[in-house]
Amino acid sequence: MPAADPAPPLPARLSASVLGAGAATFLTLGVLQAIYGPAFPAFEARYGVSTAQVGVIASAHFIGSAAAPLLAGLLLTRLGLGRVVTGASLLLAAGVVLVAMSPTWPLALLGALLGGLGLGGVSGALNAAYAVAGTQAINFVNAVFGVGSMVAPLLLTFASRQAGDVAGGLPLAFATIAGLVGLSLVAAAAWGLPRLAHTAGDTARAVDRGTLALFAALMLVYVGVEVGTGAWAAKTLAASGHTHPALVVSAYWGGLTVARVLTSLLGERVAPGRLVLGAALLTLVASALTALTTLAPLAYALVGLACGPIFPTALAWAARHLPARMVPFLLVGGSAGGILMPWLLGLGFTRLGPGAVPGLLTGAAGVLLLLVVLTLRRVGTGARAG
């Protein structure tokens, strides 16, 4: 029997005061998160590093962004949402300015690490706040994050053209991100941040470790599926003879963003647990279809549409059963999945061939569905009373 659903707070009314600062901030986070890969040639040209070395700067960023939510979760109850977001934003700005101005490769790596720490802190704190605000709000800001990820390569291209060469565009691109951080802080001052309201879980004397473990495992597997699909779809399709794999990957990320936009408009009509269950089931079906060569391009786009609502909606679901301060810890589980799954897919591709990737993704999607069912049995759907 599932546990009785608590009576969660009503969702925040979607308005500029709720979404304005979040939209500006998540746009900035999306740009920074996605800029390092397209910037690899610029870093190679500017600092004279090899292709084997250049990936370290992305690793430095992701190490920082994976570690910071732990600290954000601890500081939320002591300092409050506003101070955590402001401090992390300033750290992010300092990091990207250091990358923009750094004369040496080691200093650029330090800047990437600091920027990643800032990004992880802001993301952890604001995802906690928007998870409490409701399914629509958290899907909206995460959709804006996706838009920022699409903007990143365009920003780098524009900056390179303005500078006249690839390496010369780096300072302008990263200085622009610092400017976006400033605009985010102005938006937060003008509109404020969503109130980190108390949920049913906040009043409990102790965190239910079983519930926390289930949600953390769910996030680990989900992010593994999302990142793994995006990382290996193009190479798998190319190995199968498809001529436009990059276009398919763009459709995948576009589908994911569109799904979050649609959920931000309609998501409160369905209990978050039911929404995550339906999305996980569709993700399993679409992942299985990627094994069919003729249907694979369409199937990858469908995977994006299917899995898009899962990450933000699962956080909103978790916030109805756990203290809001625990949401950043779930992001750490997600980061672990984003590291492990692409590595496992790479092993499968190398040892078993490209056909292993759809099989592994389908297996992971099946595990995800099982975890959703187990979580539903433990905590219920998260439906609102009355």
C-alpha positions in Angstrom: 0.0 0.0 0.0 1.4 3.5 -0.8 1.9 5.9 2.0 -0.8 8.5 2.4 -0.1 11.6 0.3 0.7 14.6 2.4 -1.2 17.8 1.8 1.4 19.9 -0.1 1.2 23.6 -0.5 -0.7 25.1 -3.4 1.5 25.8 -6.4 2.8 29.3 -6.8 0.9 31.5 -9.2 3.0 31.8 -12.4 3.9 35.5 -12.7 6.9 37.7 -13.3 7.6 37.8 -9.6 7.8 34.0 -9.5 9.5 33.3 -12.9 11.4 36.5 -13.9 14.6 36.0 -11.9 14.5 32.2 -12.5 14.2 32.6 -16.2 17.1 35.0 -16.4 19.2 32.8 -14.1 18.5 29.5 -15.8 19.1 31.0 -19.2 22.6 32.0 -17.9 23.2 28.6 -16.4 22.2 26.9 -19.7 24.6 29.0 -21.7 27.6 28.3 -19.4 26.8 24.6 -19.1 26.8 24.1 -22.9 29.6 26.4 -24.0 32.7 24.3 -23.2 32.3 21.6 -25.8 31.9 24.0 -28.7 34.7 26.1 -27.3 37.3 23.3 -27.4 38.9 24.5 -30.7 39.2 28.1 -29.3 40.9 26.8 -26.1 43.3 24.7 -28.2 44.2 27.7 -30.3 44.5 30.2 -27.4 46.5 28.1 -25.0 48.3 25.7 -27.3 46.9 22.6 -25.6 46.3 19.3 -27.4 42.9 17.7 -28.2 43.7 15.2 -25.4 44.2 18.0 -22.9 41.4 20.4 -23.8 38.7 18.2 -22.3 40.1 18.8 -18.8 38.5 22.3 -18.7 35.0 20.7 -19.2 35.8 18.2 -16.5 36.9 21.0 -14.1 33.6 22.7 -14.7 31.5 19.6 -14.1 33.4 18.6 -11.0 32.5 22.0 -9.5 28.9 21.8 -10.6 28.5 18.3 -9.2 30.1 19.1 -5.8 28.4 22.4 -5.1 24.7 21.2 -4.6 25.9 19.4 -1.4 27.1 22.7 0.1 24.0 24.5 -1.2 21.7 22.1 0.6 23.6 22.6 3.8 23.6 26.3 3.6 19.9 26.8 2.6 18.6 26.4 6.1 21.4 28.5 7.7 21.7 31.4 5.2 18.4 31.4 3.3 17.7 31.2 -0.4 18.7 34.8 -1.3 22.1 34.7 0.2 23.0 31.3 -1.2 21.9 32.3 -4.7 23.7 35.7 -4.5 26.9 34.2 -3.2 26.9 31.4 -5.7 26.2 33.8 -8.6 29.1 36.0 -7.6 31.4 32.9 -7.5 30.1 31.9 -11.0 30.8 35.4 -12.3 34.3 35.4 -10.8 35.0 32.1 -12.5 33.9 33.1 -16.0 35.7 36.4 -15.7 38.9 34.4 -14.8 38.3 32.2 -17.9 37.8 35.3 -20.1 41.0 37.1 -18.9 43.3 34.2 -18.0 46.7 34.4 -19.7 47.5 30.7 -18.8 45.9 27.4 -19.1 46.1 26.5 -15.4 44.3 29.8 -14.5 41.6 29.0 -17.1 41.1 25.6 -15.4 40.7 27.3 -12.1 38.2 29.7 -13.5 36.2 26.8 -14.9 36.2 25.0 -11.6 35.0 28.2 -9.8 32.4 28.8 -12.4 31.2 25.2 -12.0 31.0 25.6 -8.3 28.9 28.7 -8.7 26.6 27.1 -11.3 26.0 24.1 -9.1 25.2 26.3 -6.1 22.7 28.4 -8.0 21.2 25.4 -9.6 20.8 23.5 -6.4 19.3 26.3 -4.5 16.9 27.5 -7.2 15.8 24.0 -8.2 14.8 23.5 -4.6 12.8 26.7 -4.5 11.1 26.0 -7.9 10.4 22.4 -6.9 8.4 23.6 -4.0 6.7 26.2 -6.3 5.2 23.4 -8.3 5.4 21.3 -11.5 4.7 24.2 -13.9 7.2 26.6 -12.4 10.1 24.1 -12.3 9.4 22.8 -15.8 9.4 26.4 -17.1 12.8 27.4 -15.7 14.3 24.1 -16.8 12.9 24.7 -20.3 14.6 28.1 -20.3 17.8 26.3 -19.3 17.5 24.3 -22.5 17.1 27.5 -24.5 20.3 28.7 -23.0 22.1 25.5 -24.0 20.9 26.2 -27.6 22.2 29.8 -27.4 25.7 28.9 -26.3 27.2 27.8 -29.6 25.5 30.8 -31.3 27.1 33.1 -28.8 30.5 31.6 -29.4 30.2 31.9 -33.2 29.1 35.5 -32.9 32.0 36.3 -30.5 34.5 34.7 -32.8 33.3 36.6 -35.8 33.5 39.9 -33.8 37.1 39.1 -32.8 38.1 37.9 -36.2 39.4 34.5 -35.1 38.3 31.5 -33.0 40.7 32.1 -30.0 39.9 35.8 -29.8 36.2 35.1 -29.3 36.7 33.4 -26.0 37.1 36.6 -23.8 33.9 38.2 -25.3 31.9 35.0 -25.0 32.8 34.4 -21.3 32.5 38.1 -20.5 29.0 38.0 -22.0 28.1 35.2 -19.6 29.4 37.3 -16.7 27.1 40.1 -17.9 24.2 37.7 -17.9 25.0 36.9 -14.3 24.7 40.6 -13.5 21.4 40.8 -15.3 20.2 37.8 -13.3 21.1 39.5 -10.0 19.3 42.6 -11.2 16.2 40.5 -12.0 16.3 38.9 -8.6 16.5 42.3 -7.0 13.6 43.6 -9.1 11.3 40.6 -8.9 12.6 38.6 -6.0 13.0 34.9 -5.7 10.3 32.3 -5.1 9.7 31.7 -1.4 11.3 28.5 -0.2 8.0 27.5 1.5 7.8 24.7 4.1 6.5 21.4 2.8 5.2 18.4 4.7 8.7 17.0 4.7 10.1 20.1 6.4 8.1 19.5 9.5 9.3 15.9 10.0 11.8 15.3 12.7 14.0 13.2 10.4 14.4 12.6 6.7 12.9 9.3 5.5 16.1 7.7 4.2 14.3 5.2 2.1 12.3 7.9 0.3 15.5 9.9 -0.2 17.4 6.9 -1.5 14.6 6.1 -4.0 14.4 9.6 -5.4 18.2 9.8 -5.5 18.4 6.6 -7.5 15.6 7.8 -9.8 17.5 11.0 -10.5 20.8 9.1 -11.1 19.3 6.7 -13.6 17.2 9.5 -15.3 20.1 11.9 -15.8 22.2 8.9 -17.1 19.6 8.2 -19.7 19.2 11.9 -20.7 23.0 12.6 -20.9 23.9 9.2 -22.3 21.4 9.5 -25.1 22.6 13.0 -26.1 26.2 12.0 -25.9 26.1 8.8 -27.9 23.1 9.2 -30.3 25.2 10.9 -33.1 28.0 8.4 -33.1 25.6 5.4 -33.0 23.6 6.8 -35.8 26.7 7.5 -37.9 27.9 4.0 -37.4 24.6 2.7 -38.7 24.9 4.7 -41.9 22.6 7.7 -41.1 23.8 10.8 -42.9 22.6 13.6 -40.6 23.2 12.4 -37.0 23.9 15.9 -35.6 20.4 17.0 -36.8 18.9 14.1 -35.0 20.7 15.1 -31.8 19.4 18.6 -32.2 15.9 17.2 -32.5 16.4 15.2 -29.4 17.4 18.2 -27.3 14.7 20.3 -28.9 12.1 17.7 -28.1 13.2 17.7 -24.5 12.9 21.5 -24.3 9.4 21.5 -26.0 8.2 18.8 -23.5 9.2 21.0 -20.6 7.5 24.0 -22.1 4.3 22.0 -22.6 4.5 20.7 -19.0 5.0 24.2 -17.7 1.6 25.1 -19.3 -0.4 22.0 -18.4 1.6 20.2 -15.7 -0.5 21.1 -12.7 -3.5 19.1 -14.1 -1.7 15.8 -13.4 -0.2 14.6 -10.1 3.6 14.7 -10.5 4.0 11.0 -9.7 1.5 10.0 -12.5 3.2 12.4 -14.9 6.6 10.9 -14.2 5.2 7.4 -14.5 3.7 8.1 -17.9 6.8 9.9 -19.2 9.1 7.0 -18.0 6.9 4.4 -19.8 7.0 6.4 -23.0 10.8 6.8 -22.6 11.2 3.0 -22.3 9.1 2.5 -25.5 11.0 5.2 -27.5 14.4 3.9 -26.3 13.5 0.4 -27.5 12.6 1.9 -30.9 16.1 3.4 -31.3 17.3 -0.2 -32.0 15.4 -0.2 -35.3 17.7 1.3 -37.9 14.9 2.8 -40.0 13.0 4.3 -37.1 16.1 5.4 -35.0 16.2 9.1 -36.0 12.5 9.6 -35.2 12.8 7.4 -32.1 15.6 9.6 -30.6 13.4 12.7 -31.1 10.6 10.8 -29.3 13.0 10.0 -26.4 13.5 13.7 -26.0 9.8 14.5 -25.9 9.1 11.6 -23.6 11.8 12.1 -21.0 11.7 16.0 -21.0 9.3 16.4 -18.1 10.9 13.7 -15.8 13.8 15.7 -14.3 11.9 18.8 -13.2 8.6 17.0 -12.3 10.5 14.4 -10.2 12.0 17.2 -8.2 8.6 18.7 -7.7 7.3 15.3 -6.6 10.2 14.8 -4.2 9.6 18.3 -2.7 6.2 17.1 -1.5 7.7 14.3 0.5 11.1 15.5 1.5 12.4 18.7 3.1 13.2 21.3 0.3 16.8 21.5 1.6 17.2 17.8 0.4 16.5 18.7 -3.3 20.1 19.8 -4.0 21.3 16.4 -2.7 19.2 14.7 -5.4 21.1 16.8 -8.0 24.3 15.1 -6.9 22.8 11.8 -7.7 21.9 13.1 -11.1 25.4 14.3 -11.7 26.7 10.8 -10.8 24.4 9.3 -13.5 25.6 11.9 -16.0 29.1 10.8 -15.4 28.6 7.0 -15.3 26.1 6.3 -18.1 28.1 7.9 -21.0 31.1 5.9 -19.8 29.1 2.7 -19.7 27.7 3.4 -23.2 31.3 4.0 -24.4 32.4 0.7 -23.1 29.4 -1.0 -24.8 30.1 0.7 -28.1 33.8 -0.2 -28.1 33.4 -3.8 -27.0 30.1 -4.9 -28.5 29.5 -2.4 -31.3 27.0 0.4 -31.9 24.0 -1.9 -31.4 24.9 -2.1 -27.7 23.9 1.6 -27.2 20.2 1.2 -27.8 20.1 -1.9 -25.7 21.9 -0.3 -22.8 19.7 2.8 -23.0 16.5 0.6 -23.1 17.8 -1.3 -20.1 18.4 1.9 -18.2 15.0 3.2 -19.1 13.5 -0.1 -17.8 15.3 0.4 -14.5 14.0 4.0 -14.4 10.4 2.8 -14.8 10.9 0.3 -12.0 12.2 3.0 -9.7 9.3 5.2 -10.5 6.9 2.4 -9.7 8.7 1.6 -6.4 8.6 5.3 -5.5 4.9 5.5 -6.2 4.3 2.5 -3.9 6.2 4.2 -1.2 5.0 7.8 -1.3 2.0 8.0 -3.6 1.5 10.3 -6.6 1.9 13.6 -4.8 -1.7 14.6 -5.7 -3.1 17.6 -3.9 -5.8 17.0 -1.3 -9.2 18.3 -2.4 
